[in-house]
Amino acid sequence: MAGHPEKNAVMKLVKKPNGYYYARVKGSDGKIKEFSTRQKSKARAEAAAREANLEALEQAAQAKILTAEAITRIVAGKRITCEKAMEDWKQRLRAGSKAPKTIHNSIATVSRWIAHEKLDKKPPSTITFEALTRYINSPMGGHKASTRNTNLSAIRSFLEFCTNEGWRVGNPAKDVAVTMETLTHEQKEPRKINPFLPEEVSLILSMADGPFWPFATLLSFETGLRLGDIAQLEWAAFEGRTLTLWTDKRNQRVGPFTLSRKARTLLKAVPLKNKRYLFPEQCEIYQSSTRRALLSVQFKSLCQSLGIEGKTFHSLRHAYASATFKEEKRRLIEQLQQELAELSVAEKLGHSQVSTTRGYLH
Protein backbone atom coordinates (compact mmCIF):
# COMPACT_ATOMS: atom_id res chain seq x y z
CA MET A 1 0.00 0.00 0.00
CA ALA A 2 2.80 2.42 0.84
CA GLY A 3 3.92 4.79 -1.90
CA HIS A 4 0.93 4.48 -4.25
CA PRO A 5 -2.29 4.44 -2.26
CA GLU A 6 -4.53 5.21 -5.27
CA LYS A 7 -3.48 1.90 -6.89
CA ASN A 8 -4.68 -0.15 -3.93
CA ALA A 9 -7.68 -2.35 -4.71
CA VAL A 10 -9.55 -1.17 -1.61
CA MET A 11 -8.50 2.46 -1.18
CA LYS A 12 -7.92 5.07 -3.87
CA LEU A 13 -7.63 8.83 -4.28
CA VAL A 14 -10.31 10.74 -6.21
CA LYS A 15 -10.18 14.40 -7.22
CA LYS A 16 -13.50 16.20 -6.57
CA PRO A 17 -14.91 19.28 -8.41
CA ASN A 18 -13.77 21.49 -5.52
CA GLY A 19 -10.16 20.62 -6.44
CA TYR A 20 -9.40 18.52 -3.35
CA TYR A 21 -8.32 14.86 -3.40
CA TYR A 22 -10.51 12.50 -1.36
CA ALA A 23 -9.50 9.04 -0.16
CA ARG A 24 -12.08 6.32 -0.70
CA VAL A 25 -12.07 3.32 1.64
CA LYS A 26 -14.28 0.24 1.26
CA GLY A 27 -15.68 -1.13 4.51
CA SER A 28 -16.68 -4.67 5.36
CA ASP A 29 -20.25 -3.93 4.29
CA GLY A 30 -19.00 -3.12 0.80
CA LYS A 31 -19.97 0.54 1.09
CA ILE A 32 -17.49 3.26 0.20
CA LYS A 33 -16.47 5.81 2.84
CA GLU A 34 -14.51 8.86 1.79
CA PHE A 35 -12.75 11.78 3.42
CA SER A 36 -10.66 14.72 2.31
CA THR A 37 -6.86 14.69 2.30
CA ARG A 38 -7.10 18.51 2.41
CA GLN A 39 -4.73 18.67 -0.56
CA LYS A 40 -5.21 19.86 -4.14
CA SER A 41 -1.87 18.48 -5.33
CA LYS A 42 -1.89 14.78 -6.21
CA ALA A 43 1.63 14.26 -4.88
CA ARG A 44 0.80 15.99 -1.61
CA ALA A 45 -2.45 14.02 -1.36
CA GLU A 46 -0.50 10.77 -1.67
CA ALA A 47 1.93 11.97 0.97
CA ALA A 48 -0.94 12.96 3.24
CA ALA A 49 -2.48 9.52 2.76
CA ARG A 50 0.77 7.89 3.85
CA GLU A 51 1.20 10.25 6.79
CA ALA A 52 -2.40 9.66 7.90
CA ASN A 53 -1.70 5.92 7.97
CA LEU A 54 -4.59 4.97 5.73
CA GLU A 55 -3.70 1.32 6.26
CA ALA A 56 -4.98 1.73 9.79
CA LEU A 57 -8.17 3.29 8.45
CA GLU A 58 -8.69 0.34 6.10
CA GLN A 59 -8.19 -2.12 8.90
CA ALA A 60 -10.63 -0.16 11.05
CA ALA A 61 -13.17 -0.19 8.23
CA GLN A 62 -12.86 -3.95 7.80
CA ALA A 63 -13.25 -4.41 11.56
CA LYS A 64 -16.39 -2.18 11.56
CA ILE A 65 -14.80 0.34 13.92
CA LEU A 66 -14.24 3.14 11.40
CA THR A 67 -16.08 5.92 13.18
CA ALA A 68 -16.36 9.58 12.20
CA GLU A 69 -14.41 10.48 15.35
CA ALA A 70 -11.57 8.13 14.36
CA ILE A 71 -11.36 9.66 10.90
CA THR A 72 -11.25 13.16 12.38
CA ARG A 73 -8.41 12.22 14.73
CA ILE A 74 -6.34 10.40 12.09
CA VAL A 75 -6.88 12.70 9.09
CA ALA A 76 -7.14 16.10 10.72
CA GLY A 77 -4.36 15.19 13.12
CA LYS A 78 -6.11 16.81 16.07
CA ARG A 79 -9.46 17.03 17.76
CA ILE A 80 -11.14 20.01 16.06
CA THR A 81 -14.20 21.41 17.79
CA CYS A 82 -17.22 23.17 16.28
CA GLU A 83 -16.17 26.26 18.21
CA LYS A 84 -12.75 26.31 16.50
CA ALA A 85 -14.26 25.36 13.14
CA MET A 86 -16.66 28.31 13.46
CA GLU A 87 -13.77 30.75 13.90
CA ASP A 88 -12.07 29.45 10.76
CA TRP A 89 -15.37 29.52 8.84
CA LYS A 90 -15.97 33.14 9.84
CA GLN A 91 -12.58 34.14 8.44
CA ARG A 92 -13.32 32.29 5.19
CA LEU A 93 -16.69 34.02 4.83
CA ARG A 94 -15.25 37.47 5.48
CA ALA A 95 -12.54 36.87 2.89
CA GLY A 96 -15.20 36.01 0.30
CA SER A 97 -17.45 38.19 -1.86
CA LYS A 98 -20.71 37.94 0.10
CA ALA A 99 -22.34 41.07 1.48
CA PRO A 100 -21.54 41.90 5.14
CA LYS A 101 -25.21 41.55 6.11
CA THR A 102 -25.42 38.09 4.55
CA ILE A 103 -22.24 37.02 6.34
CA HIS A 104 -23.52 38.35 9.67
CA ASN A 105 -26.85 36.53 9.30
CA SER A 106 -25.15 33.24 8.35
CA ILE A 107 -22.79 33.40 11.32
CA ALA A 108 -25.64 34.28 13.70
CA THR A 109 -27.74 31.37 12.41
CA VAL A 110 -24.98 28.77 12.80
CA SER A 111 -23.98 30.18 16.21
CA ARG A 112 -27.59 29.78 17.44
CA TRP A 113 -27.68 26.21 16.16
CA ILE A 114 -24.37 25.29 17.83
CA ALA A 115 -25.50 26.85 21.13
CA HIS A 116 -28.92 25.17 21.01
CA GLU A 117 -27.44 21.74 20.28
CA LYS A 118 -24.49 22.28 22.70
CA LEU A 119 -21.97 21.49 19.96
CA ASP A 120 -19.30 24.07 20.78
CA LYS A 121 -16.89 21.56 22.38
CA LYS A 122 -17.81 18.65 20.09
CA PRO A 123 -16.07 17.85 16.78
CA PRO A 124 -17.98 18.48 13.51
CA SER A 125 -17.64 14.76 12.80
CA THR A 126 -20.26 13.95 15.45
CA ILE A 127 -23.06 15.86 13.68
CA THR A 128 -25.59 13.47 12.15
CA PHE A 129 -28.36 13.66 9.57
CA GLU A 130 -30.94 12.72 12.19
CA ALA A 131 -29.89 15.48 14.60
CA LEU A 132 -29.99 18.09 11.82
CA THR A 133 -33.44 16.99 10.69
CA ARG A 134 -34.77 17.25 14.25
CA TYR A 135 -33.40 20.78 14.59
CA ILE A 136 -34.55 22.11 11.19
CA ASN A 137 -38.01 20.56 11.50
CA SER A 138 -38.51 21.24 15.19
CA PRO A 139 -42.14 22.15 16.00
CA MET A 140 -40.85 24.62 18.58
CA GLY A 141 -40.62 28.31 17.68
CA GLY A 142 -43.18 28.30 14.88
CA HIS A 143 -40.66 29.26 12.19
CA LYS A 144 -41.94 29.64 8.66
CA ALA A 145 -40.71 27.38 5.86
CA SER A 146 -38.65 30.22 4.39
CA THR A 147 -36.83 30.79 7.70
CA ARG A 148 -36.15 27.06 8.10
CA ASN A 149 -34.70 26.89 4.58
CA THR A 150 -32.51 29.93 5.28
CA ASN A 151 -31.23 28.31 8.49
CA LEU A 152 -30.56 25.05 6.66
CA SER A 153 -28.62 26.86 3.94
CA ALA A 154 -26.29 28.49 6.50
CA ILE A 155 -25.70 25.22 8.38
CA ARG A 156 -25.11 23.39 5.09
CA SER A 157 -22.46 25.98 4.16
CA PHE A 158 -20.68 25.55 7.50
CA LEU A 159 -20.63 21.75 7.26
CA GLU A 160 -19.44 21.87 3.65
CA PHE A 161 -16.53 23.97 4.86
CA CYS A 162 -15.79 21.39 7.58
CA THR A 163 -15.92 18.60 4.99
CA ASN A 164 -13.53 20.40 2.64
CA GLU A 165 -11.14 20.97 5.53
CA GLY A 166 -11.13 17.24 6.29
CA TRP A 167 -12.76 17.60 9.70
CA ARG A 168 -15.62 15.27 8.89
CA VAL A 169 -16.72 12.75 6.24
CA GLY A 170 -19.39 14.11 3.91
CA ASN A 171 -21.99 16.79 4.53
CA PRO A 172 -25.11 15.39 6.26
CA ALA A 173 -27.01 18.65 5.63
CA LYS A 174 -27.05 17.98 1.87
CA ASP A 175 -29.87 15.47 2.29
CA VAL A 176 -31.78 17.36 4.98
CA ALA A 177 -34.99 19.09 3.82
CA VAL A 178 -37.79 21.05 5.43
CA THR A 179 -40.71 18.70 6.06
CA MET A 180 -43.56 20.76 4.65
CA GLU A 181 -46.35 18.36 5.65
CA THR A 182 -45.68 19.00 9.34
CA LEU A 183 -46.04 22.79 8.99
CA THR A 184 -49.24 24.78 9.35
CA HIS A 185 -50.77 26.69 6.44
CA GLU A 186 -49.51 29.95 7.92
CA GLN A 187 -45.97 28.56 8.19
CA LYS A 188 -46.02 27.48 4.56
CA GLU A 189 -47.31 30.76 3.20
CA PRO A 190 -44.80 33.57 2.49
CA ARG A 191 -45.18 36.71 4.55
CA LYS A 192 -47.57 39.10 2.85
CA ILE A 193 -46.15 42.58 2.24
CA ASN A 194 -48.47 45.45 1.45
CA PRO A 195 -46.95 48.15 -0.79
CA PHE A 196 -47.05 51.81 0.24
CA LEU A 197 -49.72 54.05 -1.23
CA PRO A 198 -48.74 57.47 -2.68
CA GLU A 199 -50.76 59.28 0.01
CA GLU A 200 -48.89 57.41 2.75
CA VAL A 201 -45.56 58.46 1.26
CA SER A 202 -46.78 62.07 1.09
CA LEU A 203 -47.76 61.88 4.77
CA ILE A 204 -44.26 60.76 5.77
CA LEU A 205 -42.67 63.51 3.65
CA SER A 206 -44.77 66.17 5.34
CA MET A 207 -44.54 64.92 8.92
CA ALA A 208 -41.11 63.24 9.39
CA ASP A 209 -38.37 65.24 11.12
CA GLY A 210 -34.84 65.65 9.75
CA PRO A 211 -33.55 65.15 6.22
CA PHE A 212 -33.02 61.39 6.25
CA TRP A 213 -36.45 59.76 6.47
CA PRO A 214 -38.28 62.03 3.98
CA PHE A 215 -35.49 61.61 1.39
CA ALA A 216 -35.03 57.89 2.06
CA THR A 217 -38.77 57.22 1.81
CA LEU A 218 -39.25 59.11 -1.45
CA LEU A 219 -36.08 57.71 -3.02
CA SER A 220 -37.05 54.11 -2.26
CA PHE A 221 -40.60 54.73 -3.49
CA GLU A 222 -39.24 56.08 -6.80
CA THR A 223 -36.25 53.73 -7.32
CA GLY A 224 -36.83 50.61 -5.17
CA LEU A 225 -33.51 51.06 -3.34
CA ARG A 226 -33.09 49.22 -0.04
CA LEU A 227 -32.70 51.00 3.30
CA GLY A 228 -29.04 49.96 3.62
CA ASP A 229 -28.18 51.34 0.18
CA ILE A 230 -29.73 54.72 1.02
CA ALA A 231 -28.12 54.86 4.46
CA GLN A 232 -24.70 54.41 2.78
CA LEU A 233 -25.27 56.84 -0.12
CA GLU A 234 -22.16 58.77 -1.17
CA TRP A 235 -22.11 62.27 -2.65
CA ALA A 236 -20.08 60.96 -5.59
CA ALA A 237 -23.03 58.74 -6.62
CA PHE A 238 -24.95 61.81 -7.78
CA GLU A 239 -24.27 63.49 -11.10
CA GLY A 240 -26.62 66.24 -12.18
CA ARG A 241 -30.13 64.84 -11.97
CA THR A 242 -29.10 61.18 -11.87
CA LEU A 243 -28.01 58.66 -9.25
CA THR A 244 -25.82 55.60 -9.86
CA LEU A 245 -24.56 53.36 -7.08
CA TRP A 246 -23.28 49.91 -6.08
CA THR A 247 -25.78 47.99 -3.97
CA ASP A 248 -24.76 46.61 -0.60
CA LYS A 249 -26.61 43.28 -0.83
CA ARG A 250 -25.34 42.15 -4.25
CA ASN A 251 -22.44 44.54 -4.81
CA GLN A 252 -23.93 45.32 -8.22
CA ARG A 253 -24.08 48.59 -10.10
CA VAL A 254 -27.63 49.96 -10.44
CA GLY A 255 -28.89 53.05 -12.23
CA PRO A 256 -28.66 55.64 -13.42
CA PHE A 257 -31.93 56.76 -11.85
CA THR A 258 -33.35 60.10 -12.86
CA LEU A 259 -34.32 62.02 -9.72
CA SER A 260 -37.72 63.68 -9.60
CA ARG A 261 -38.01 67.39 -8.85
CA LYS A 262 -39.22 66.60 -5.32
CA ALA A 263 -36.27 64.24 -4.73
CA ARG A 264 -33.82 66.89 -5.95
CA THR A 265 -35.39 69.41 -3.58
CA LEU A 266 -35.01 67.04 -0.61
CA LEU A 267 -31.43 66.26 -1.67
CA LYS A 268 -30.51 69.94 -1.60
CA ALA A 269 -31.80 70.13 1.97
CA VAL A 270 -29.30 67.50 3.16
CA PRO A 271 -26.52 69.30 5.11
CA LEU A 272 -22.88 68.52 4.28
CA LYS A 273 -21.69 66.79 7.47
CA ASN A 274 -19.29 64.33 5.84
CA LYS A 275 -17.19 64.60 2.67
CA ARG A 276 -18.11 61.06 1.58
CA TYR A 277 -21.50 60.09 3.00
CA LEU A 278 -24.81 61.99 2.83
CA PHE A 279 -26.02 60.52 6.11
CA PRO A 280 -22.97 59.62 8.26
CA GLU A 281 -25.07 58.87 11.36
CA GLN A 282 -27.38 56.39 9.59
CA CYS A 283 -24.40 54.96 7.69
CA GLU A 284 -22.58 54.22 10.95
CA ILE A 285 -25.68 52.52 12.39
CA TYR A 286 -26.21 50.36 9.31
CA GLN A 287 -22.57 49.30 9.03
CA SER A 288 -22.71 47.95 12.60
CA SER A 289 -24.01 44.37 12.42
CA THR A 290 -25.42 44.68 15.95
CA ARG A 291 -27.15 48.06 15.45
CA ARG A 292 -28.45 48.07 11.88
CA ALA A 293 -31.89 46.78 12.90
CA LEU A 294 -32.35 50.10 14.73
CA LEU A 295 -33.08 51.86 11.42
CA SER A 296 -35.96 49.49 10.64
CA VAL A 297 -37.30 49.97 14.18
CA GLN A 298 -37.14 53.75 13.77
CA PHE A 299 -39.05 53.63 10.48
CA LYS A 300 -41.70 51.31 11.93
CA SER A 301 -42.18 53.67 14.88
CA LEU A 302 -42.48 56.62 12.48
CA CYS A 303 -45.17 54.84 10.46
CA GLN A 304 -47.13 53.85 13.57
CA SER A 305 -47.04 57.42 14.88
CA LEU A 306 -48.66 58.51 11.59
CA GLY A 307 -51.28 55.78 11.66
CA ILE A 308 -49.63 53.68 8.92
CA GLU A 309 -49.96 50.06 10.02
CA GLY A 310 -48.50 46.82 8.62
CA LYS A 311 -45.83 48.53 6.51
CA THR A 312 -42.04 48.21 6.63
CA PHE A 313 -39.38 50.06 4.66
CA HIS A 314 -39.25 47.07 2.30
CA SER A 315 -42.88 47.82 1.44
CA LEU A 316 -41.57 50.86 -0.49
CA ARG A 317 -39.56 48.52 -2.73
CA HIS A 318 -42.72 46.50 -3.37
CA ALA A 319 -44.57 49.70 -4.26
CA TYR A 320 -41.88 50.61 -6.79
CA ALA A 321 -41.95 47.13 -8.30
CA SER A 322 -45.76 47.19 -8.60
CA ALA A 323 -45.85 50.64 -10.18
CA THR A 324 -43.02 49.81 -12.60
CA PHE A 325 -44.72 46.56 -13.60
CA LYS A 326 -47.98 48.35 -14.42
CA GLU A 327 -46.16 50.99 -16.46
CA GLU A 328 -44.09 48.41 -18.35
CA LYS A 329 -47.20 46.33 -19.01
CA ARG A 330 -49.05 49.36 -20.41
CA ARG A 331 -46.07 50.32 -22.59
CA LEU A 332 -45.61 46.81 -23.99
CA ILE A 333 -49.33 46.49 -24.76
CA GLU A 334 -49.27 49.78 -26.66
CA GLN A 335 -46.12 48.70 -28.52
CA LEU A 336 -47.67 45.35 -29.44
CA GLN A 337 -50.88 47.02 -30.60
CA GLN A 338 -48.84 49.39 -32.78
CA GLU A 339 -46.84 46.56 -34.36
CA LEU A 340 -49.94 44.43 -35.02
CA ALA A 341 -51.76 47.36 -36.59
CA GLU A 342 -48.79 48.09 -38.87
CA LEU A 343 -48.63 44.45 -39.94
CA SER A 344 -52.35 44.45 -40.71
CA VAL A 345 -52.09 47.60 -42.89
CA ALA A 346 -48.96 46.24 -44.63
CA GLU A 347 -50.86 43.06 -45.53
CA LYS A 348 -53.78 45.08 -46.95
CA LEU A 349 -51.43 47.26 -49.02
CA GLY A 350 -49.40 44.28 -50.19
CA HIS A 351 -46.17 45.57 -48.69
CA SER A 352 -43.47 42.99 -47.90
CA GLN A 353 -41.71 45.39 -45.51
CA VAL A 354 -43.45 47.13 -42.59
CA SER A 355 -40.94 49.97 -42.94
CA THR A 356 -42.54 50.76 -46.31
CA THR A 357 -45.98 50.86 -44.73
CA ARG A 358 -44.84 53.32 -42.06
CA GLY A 359 -44.20 55.87 -44.81
CA TYR A 360 -47.92 55.78 -45.61
CA LEU A 361 -49.10 56.35 -42.04
CA HIS A 362 -50.01 59.94 -41.10
Legacy VTK file of the C-alpha trace (Angstrom):
# vtk DataFile Version 3.0
C-alpha trace
ASCII
DATASET POLYDATA
POINTS 362 float
0.000 0.000 0.000
2.803 2.416 0.841
3.922 4.791 -1.897
0.932 4.481 -4.250
-2.293 4.442 -2.256
-4.529 5.212 -5.266
-3.476 1.900 -6.894
-4.678 -0.151 -3.934
-7.678 -2.349 -4.710
-9.547 -1.170 -1.610
-8.501 2.465 -1.175
-7.923 5.065 -3.874
-7.634 8.826 -4.280
-10.305 10.738 -6.210
-10.183 14.399 -7.218
-13.495 16.202 -6.567
-14.910 19.283 -8.413
-13.767 21.486 -5.516
-10.156 20.623 -6.440
-9.400 18.518 -3.346
-8.323 14.864 -3.398
-10.506 12.501 -1.364
-9.498 9.041 -0.156
-12.083 6.317 -0.696
-12.071 3.319 1.636
-14.282 0.242 1.259
-15.680 -1.126 4.508
-16.680 -4.667 5.365
-20.255 -3.935 4.285
-19.003 -3.123 0.800
-19.972 0.544 1.092
-17.493 3.260 0.200
-16.465 5.810 2.840
-14.509 8.862 1.791
-12.751 11.781 3.420
-10.657 14.723 2.309
-6.863 14.694 2.298
-7.103 18.509 2.409
-4.726 18.667 -0.557
-5.213 19.862 -4.140
-1.873 18.479 -5.331
-1.890 14.778 -6.209
1.631 14.257 -4.876
0.801 15.991 -1.610
-2.448 14.022 -1.361
-0.500 10.774 -1.673
1.934 11.970 0.968
-0.944 12.963 3.244
-2.484 9.516 2.757
0.769 7.888 3.847
1.199 10.249 6.789
-2.403 9.662 7.896
-1.699 5.923 7.975
-4.590 4.968 5.727
-3.705 1.321 6.255
-4.981 1.727 9.789
-8.171 3.286 8.447
-8.688 0.335 6.095
-8.195 -2.122 8.898
-10.627 -0.161 11.045
-13.173 -0.187 8.229
-12.862 -3.951 7.803
-13.249 -4.413 11.557
-16.393 -2.175 11.558
-14.805 0.342 13.916
-14.236 3.141 11.395
-16.077 5.919 13.181
-16.363 9.583 12.204
-14.412 10.483 15.352
-11.567 8.131 14.358
-11.361 9.659 10.901
-11.253 13.156 12.379
-8.413 12.218 14.727
-6.337 10.402 12.091
-6.879 12.698 9.092
-7.143 16.104 10.724
-4.359 15.190 13.122
-6.107 16.807 16.072
-9.461 17.026 17.756
-11.142 20.005 16.061
-14.203 21.415 17.794
-17.223 23.170 16.281
-16.172 26.261 18.215
-12.752 26.310 16.503
-14.263 25.355 13.142
-16.655 28.312 13.458
-13.772 30.749 13.902
-12.066 29.448 10.759
-15.369 29.521 8.836
-15.965 33.141 9.844
-12.579 34.140 8.438
-13.318 32.286 5.190
-16.694 34.023 4.829
-15.248 37.469 5.484
-12.543 36.866 2.890
-15.201 36.010 0.298
-17.452 38.189 -1.861
-20.710 37.935 0.103
-22.340 41.074 1.481
-21.540 41.901 5.138
-25.215 41.552 6.108
-25.420 38.087 4.545
-22.239 37.020 6.343
-23.520 38.351 9.672
-26.853 36.529 9.301
-25.148 33.242 8.348
-22.786 33.400 11.323
-25.639 34.285 13.697
-27.735 31.368 12.409
-24.982 28.771 12.802
-23.983 30.178 16.205
-27.590 29.784 17.444
-27.676 26.208 16.161
-24.368 25.294 17.833
-25.496 26.846 21.132
-28.920 25.167 21.006
-27.440 21.741 20.283
-24.485 22.276 22.695
-21.968 21.491 19.962
-19.296 24.070 20.777
-16.890 21.556 22.377
-17.813 18.649 20.085
-16.068 17.847 16.781
-17.979 18.485 13.513
-17.644 14.764 12.798
-20.259 13.953 15.449
-23.064 15.857 13.677
-25.591 13.471 12.150
-28.359 13.660 9.565
-30.940 12.720 12.193
-29.888 15.484 14.599
-29.993 18.090 11.825
-33.443 16.988 10.693
-34.765 17.252 14.250
-33.399 20.784 14.587
-34.553 22.111 11.193
-38.014 20.555 11.497
-38.510 21.244 15.190
-42.144 22.150 15.996
-40.853 24.621 18.579
-40.622 28.308 17.683
-43.178 28.302 14.876
-40.662 29.256 12.188
-41.935 29.635 8.656
-40.712 27.382 5.860
-38.647 30.225 4.390
-36.834 30.789 7.700
-36.153 27.065 8.103
-34.696 26.889 4.576
-32.512 29.929 5.278
-31.228 28.312 8.494
-30.560 25.055 6.661
-28.621 26.856 3.935
-26.290 28.488 6.496
-25.699 25.220 8.383
-25.111 23.393 5.094
-22.461 25.982 4.156
-20.681 25.546 7.498
-20.630 21.746 7.262
-19.441 21.866 3.648
-16.526 23.968 4.862
-15.786 21.390 7.581
-15.921 18.602 4.994
-13.531 20.404 2.644
-11.137 20.966 5.533
-11.135 17.241 6.286
-12.759 17.600 9.696
-15.623 15.273 8.892
-16.715 12.750 6.240
-19.393 14.110 3.907
-21.992 16.786 4.530
-25.110 15.391 6.256
-27.005 18.648 5.627
-27.048 17.976 1.867
-29.871 15.465 2.288
-31.785 17.363 4.979
-34.990 19.088 3.821
-37.790 21.055 5.435
-40.705 18.696 6.064
-43.565 20.764 4.646
-46.349 18.359 5.646
-45.683 18.998 9.344
-46.043 22.792 8.988
-49.244 24.779 9.346
-50.773 26.685 6.441
-49.512 29.952 7.919
-45.971 28.563 8.193
-46.016 27.475 4.558
-47.315 30.757 3.197
-44.805 33.566 2.494
-45.185 36.711 4.550
-47.573 39.103 2.847
-46.149 42.576 2.236
-48.474 45.448 1.448
-46.946 48.154 -0.790
-47.052 51.807 0.238
-49.720 54.049 -1.229
-48.742 57.472 -2.681
-50.758 59.277 0.008
-48.891 57.406 2.752
-45.557 58.462 1.256
-46.784 62.074 1.092
-47.758 61.880 4.769
-44.256 60.765 5.774
-42.670 63.505 3.646
-44.769 66.173 5.337
-44.538 64.916 8.925
-41.112 63.239 9.388
-38.374 65.240 11.122
-34.843 65.646 9.752
-33.547 65.153 6.217
-33.015 61.393 6.247
-36.453 59.762 6.469
-38.279 62.030 3.977
-35.488 61.612 1.395
-35.030 57.885 2.057
-38.772 57.222 1.813
-39.249 59.106 -1.448
-36.079 57.706 -3.022
-37.050 54.110 -2.255
-40.604 54.732 -3.493
-39.238 56.077 -6.799
-36.254 53.731 -7.319
-36.828 50.614 -5.175
-33.514 51.055 -3.340
-33.095 49.223 -0.038
-32.703 50.997 3.299
-29.041 49.964 3.617
-28.183 51.342 0.177
-29.735 54.716 1.021
-28.115 54.860 4.464
-24.698 54.415 2.783
-25.266 56.844 -0.115
-22.163 58.768 -1.172
-22.106 62.266 -2.648
-20.083 60.957 -5.593
-23.033 58.740 -6.615
-24.953 61.814 -7.776
-24.270 63.489 -11.096
-26.617 66.238 -12.179
-30.132 64.844 -11.967
-29.096 61.183 -11.873
-28.015 58.657 -9.253
-25.820 55.600 -9.862
-24.563 53.357 -7.077
-23.279 49.911 -6.082
-25.781 47.989 -3.971
-24.762 46.606 -0.599
-26.615 43.285 -0.832
-25.338 42.145 -4.252
-22.437 44.536 -4.809
-23.926 45.320 -8.221
-24.079 48.587 -10.098
-27.627 49.964 -10.441
-28.886 53.045 -12.226
-28.657 55.638 -13.420
-31.930 56.757 -11.852
-33.347 60.104 -12.858
-34.318 62.020 -9.724
-37.724 63.679 -9.602
-38.009 67.388 -8.847
-39.217 66.597 -5.320
-36.274 64.235 -4.728
-33.818 66.886 -5.947
-35.385 69.410 -3.580
-35.011 67.043 -0.614
-31.431 66.257 -1.668
-30.508 69.935 -1.604
-31.796 70.131 1.972
-29.296 67.496 3.164
-26.519 69.299 5.108
-22.884 68.517 4.279
-21.687 66.786 7.467
-19.288 64.327 5.844
-17.193 64.595 2.672
-18.106 61.058 1.582
-21.505 60.089 2.996
-24.806 61.986 2.829
-26.022 60.525 6.111
-22.968 59.622 8.257
-25.069 58.871 11.360
-27.375 56.391 9.585
-24.400 54.962 7.693
-22.580 54.216 10.955
-25.677 52.525 12.392
-26.207 50.356 9.314
-22.572 49.304 9.035
-22.713 47.950 12.601
-24.012 44.374 12.423
-25.418 44.676 15.946
-27.153 48.058 15.450
-28.451 48.072 11.877
-31.891 46.785 12.904
-32.348 50.101 14.726
-33.081 51.861 11.419
-35.960 49.493 10.643
-37.302 49.968 14.177
-37.142 53.750 13.772
-39.049 53.632 10.484
-41.703 51.313 11.933
-42.182 53.674 14.875
-42.477 56.624 12.478
-45.167 54.842 10.463
-47.129 53.845 13.573
-47.038 57.425 14.878
-48.661 58.515 11.592
-51.284 55.782 11.662
-49.633 53.677 8.921
-49.956 50.060 10.023
-48.503 46.823 8.625
-45.828 48.526 6.512
-42.043 48.206 6.626
-39.384 50.056 4.663
-39.246 47.073 2.300
-42.884 47.822 1.439
-41.575 50.863 -0.488
-39.557 48.516 -2.734
-42.719 46.505 -3.368
-44.567 49.695 -4.257
-41.877 50.615 -6.785
-41.953 47.128 -8.304
-45.758 47.188 -8.602
-45.855 50.643 -10.185
-43.022 49.813 -12.602
-44.723 46.555 -13.602
-47.980 48.353 -14.420
-46.156 50.991 -16.462
-44.089 48.414 -18.353
-47.204 46.326 -19.011
-49.048 49.358 -20.414
-46.065 50.320 -22.586
-45.609 46.815 -23.990
-49.332 46.492 -24.758
-49.265 49.784 -26.664
-46.121 48.703 -28.518
-47.668 45.347 -29.439
-50.876 47.021 -30.603
-48.837 49.394 -32.780
-46.844 46.562 -34.357
-49.935 44.428 -35.017
-51.764 47.364 -36.587
-48.790 48.090 -38.868
-48.627 44.448 -39.942
-52.349 44.453 -40.711
-52.089 47.596 -42.889
-48.959 46.243 -44.632
-50.862 43.064 -45.535
-53.785 45.076 -46.946
-51.430 47.265 -49.018
-49.404 44.285 -50.186
-46.167 45.568 -48.686
-43.472 42.989 -47.902
-41.710 45.388 -45.505
-43.450 47.128 -42.592
-40.941 49.971 -42.939
-42.538 50.764 -46.311
-45.980 50.858 -44.727
-44.835 53.318 -42.061
-44.199 55.867 -44.811
-47.920 55.779 -45.612
-49.097 56.349 -42.038
-50.005 59.936 -41.103
LINES 1 363
362 0 1 2 3 4 5 6 7 8 9 10 11 12 13 14 15 16 17 18 19 20 21 22 23 24 25 26 27 28 29 30 31 32 33 34 35 36 37 38 39 40 41 42 43 44 45 46 47 48 49 50 51 52 53 54 55 56 57 58 59 60 61 62 63 64 65 66 67 68 69 70 71 72 73 74 75 76 77 78 79 80 81 82 83 84 85 86 87 88 89 90 91 92 93 94 95 96 97 98 99 100 101 102 103 104 105 106 107 108 109 110 111 112 113 114 115 116 117 118 119 120 121 122 123 124 125 126 127 128 129 130 131 132 133 134 135 136 137 138 139 140 141 142 143 144 145 146 147 148 149 150 151 152 153 154 155 156 157 158 159 160 161 162 163 164 165 166 167 168 169 170 171 172 173 174 175 176 177 178 179 180 181 182 183 184 185 186 187 188 189 190 191 192 193 194 195 196 197 198 199 200 201 202 203 204 205 206 207 208 209 210 211 212 213 214 215 216 217 218 219 220 221 222 223 224 225 226 227 228 229 230 231 232 233 234 235 236 237 238 239 240 241 242 243 244 245 246 247 248 249 250 251 252 253 254 255 256 257 258 259 260 261 262 263 264 265 266 267 268 269 270 271 272 273 274 275 276 277 278 279 280 281 282 283 284 285 286 287 288 289 290 291 292 293 294 295 296 297 298 299 300 301 302 303 304 305 306 307 308 309 310 311 312 313 314 315 316 317 318 319 320 321 322 323 324 325 326 327 328 329 330 331 332 333 334 335 336 337 338 339 340 341 342 343 344 345 346 347 348 349 350 351 352 353 354 355 356 357 358 359 360 361
